[in-house]
Amino acid sequence: MHDVVPKHELLTPEEKEKLFGELKLAPANLPKIYSSDPALTLFGIKANLGDVIKITRVESTCTALHYRIVIE
Amino acid sequence: MLIYMERIVQKMIEKIKFSVFSPEAIRKLSAAKITIPDTYNDDSYPIDGGLVDPRLGVIDPGLKCKTCGGKLRSCPGHFGHIELVRPVIHPEFSKIMLYVMRTTCPSCCRVLLEEEDIKELAAKIVQSDDVEDEMKSKTKKVSKCPHCSEKVPEIKLLKPTTFFKDKTMLLPTEVRDWLSKVSNEDLRVLGLDPLYARPEWMVITALLVPPVSVRPSITLETGDRSEDDLTHKLVDIMRINQRLDANINAGAPQLIIEDLWELLQYHVTTYFNNETANIPPARHRSGRPLKTLSQRLKGKEGRFRYNLSGKRVNFSARTVISPDPNISIDDVGVPREFAEELTIPMRATSWNLEACRQYILREEYPKAEYVTRADGKRLRVTETTRKEISDTLEPGCIIDRQLVNGDTVLFNRQPSLHRISIMCHSVKVLPGRTLRLNPSDCPPYNADYDGDEMNLHAIQTEEAQVEAEVLMKVHNQIISPRHGAPIIKPQEDHVSGAFFLTRDSTVFTKSQACTLLAIAGITRLPQPDRKDGYSGKLIFSMLLPKDLSLHIKVSHSKEKAEYSQDVIIKNGVLVDGALEKKSYENAIIQKIVSLHGTDAARKFIDDSTRIALEAVTLQGLSVSLANYTLSPEAQKQLLEIDNAVTKEIETALMQHRNRTLKRHPGKTLRETLEQMIMEITSRHREGIGVVVERQLGTHNTSIIMAKIGARGSLLNAIQMAGSVGQQAIRSKRPSRGYSRRALVHFKREDLGSAARGYVSSSFAKGLNPCEFFFHSMGGRESMVNTAIRTARSGYMQRRLINALQDLVVARDLSVRDSRGVYVQFRYGGDGVDPSKVSSLAESEEKEKED
């Protein structure tokens, strides 16, 4: 795996619940990711519709967290 | 869904539907049926039933609208219509008509699909963009109608408006009959909403005539009327329509009727769009193409980009800018003429009633122009009305008074690339005819004084004034949001002045010290710190806050102790070191902002730059040819270096010819040679630099300015005094121009230094013609590059702004778009605003650790 590919993780239902509670956001407010996205294949994630993927991007100044919702 | 927006948004637009007018709708809407292809009669009165029928609204003052009874201002105008004797195709809808005809049967007018398929499609009614494509591909291979077994003809469209069915032309009437027979259910399957857009409505039988206010006629000085292009076009349509009618009634042959019909089609087509492809544009008598409906809206000069996104406003001023270092960075110098023309509304209250009255009673400059009374009546203040208005003045009146010192205005220079291209200044009315700007304000605007013009906007409401003061005031922009370092900072002579002021050798007499301090408004003279007077460091320290302590490391501290040593400030006293660009403009200002806020920083910049300018004036700073004249021995040294360059290049060339040159990895032999030559020239440029620097000495003003970062670089001095050096095109030596040589003055395949753009002369000495030409080649390249870069980056910026303009940093520091969808979960990944982070804090922490 190339080291510029940021880490993708599948959130468990509990984590998902917590995220939606904490950020007060609706699934519709999340950016999307295809279930067929190559990054998911790369990390061996089998995602279903409505799952949330956590992406950890390590940058020069910070480590930023992103969340994406799986579509299709 | 949208927590942070819900409270503000009361109504949301769900969708907008555009539809086609049916002929019935047009007739119902129409205020007048237009029957006469003319405008005014001989008494210059609008003809009833003509194209400027009084029922369509009024444009002449005094006349009343026959439809609504309104006058010039109150009547919005009303649409009329023309009944076309023969229908014509609407050119902008021909594609949709083609689509409908291709997917339906000409005889039974059903969609060319099996009944079950139609039912299935009708059931799921999907309104999406690709319905059309889907239907096209589904019906493409159908050769026989599944409903009536009729052979499906080939329908062609000869753009813009002529249809062919198996190579015979279809008349608009035939098209209309066909389209009107397609059932509503079938249209839904095709993706059309029959309630809003029946395809036969796209064949025009009644033409909508816009109200006169849309196409006003202009009265020339001679008294003649000149009609709008649209009116001209409508007259054309009417004339042909009448001729066609007359011919049909007289029983003219079909051929003539069809000719006229086609002409009517042409006029209607150009009425909608005079730039229709394959159609000659309709022209005015003078030969100028007419500006018809499409042309009014389209492009840069169209309604959208010119009028709706355009930005011409009242209460604004524009002229050339010039520098005034004596005004504050928060100020803008406004010419008296401007101040007299621009006004600001001032609300009369019980507290400022007397002040308002004074403005009204004044006959000269700061006077009131208009008074809007509490009942909304607007009165002009003139000599005759002045007394009365001032007597009736009461709280609630609004006085439009001229611009005075201290008024809040916005100042802007285009291109407005970032937020600090528009800042809030306070007015300073000055004599002269230019807008005055403190030189320290130049970097954010990217302005200089070589003829730049800037715009000024007088803010009209209190809310806007306060908002501008808080968000946009110049002193709040000192720290740039881009990198967290000051962008409003001392320039050029300020830096030179501060350096002269703060170096060890500077001593002032008592009277000089008093003058300098008085500039900053300091009236307390400190105890002299030198036996012969007051040191510059002492004077400068008077400007620093008492709690300021800094140790600024200056990078090249070792080489020249004379003017580059570490700057040490302890408790507001400059202990050691002379200020140069970095310490002055970055470190000190940044520290003051973080300690005492932006207003203290403003005062520091104002005062220190003014004192620095006085100091540089006392000292004297000028540049002459003598700055760049070298002694004979230095010139000899330069000659030696020059010879060494030629010789080394010769050697390299020799090796190349003998094939003894060692090839660099990954390079061809020729590339190796070029690389070596480039190395040789750049190595010797450094040698020349050393000679020049040593020769010109540390007291040379040019060198001082370069070293402290006030203006120019060492390279400039080297090129002027020593040698201009190797010219490059696309970072290679010039090689093209003539066959195998760059200039005709050299032999072919001459790879020597002079033949390939090495300029050994200096600018002071002057270049020989070949050198001059090579220099021009390099100069042209850099010029073209700048031109291309600005154009390209401008367009890129435009696209970026359009893409990002709706993004918002929400309260939880996430970045979201207008729908509330996350773009970043934390602004910038770390939620940090660079302008609120001091780069000094980091280095200080390090120091503490040490």
Interface residues (C-beta under 8 A of the other chain):
Chain A: L23 K24 L25 A26 A28 N29 L30 P31 R57 E59 T61 C62 T63 A64 L65 H66 Y67
Chain B: M1 L2 I3 D812 S814 R816 R819 G820 V821 Y822 V823 Q824 F825 R826 G828 G829 D830 V832
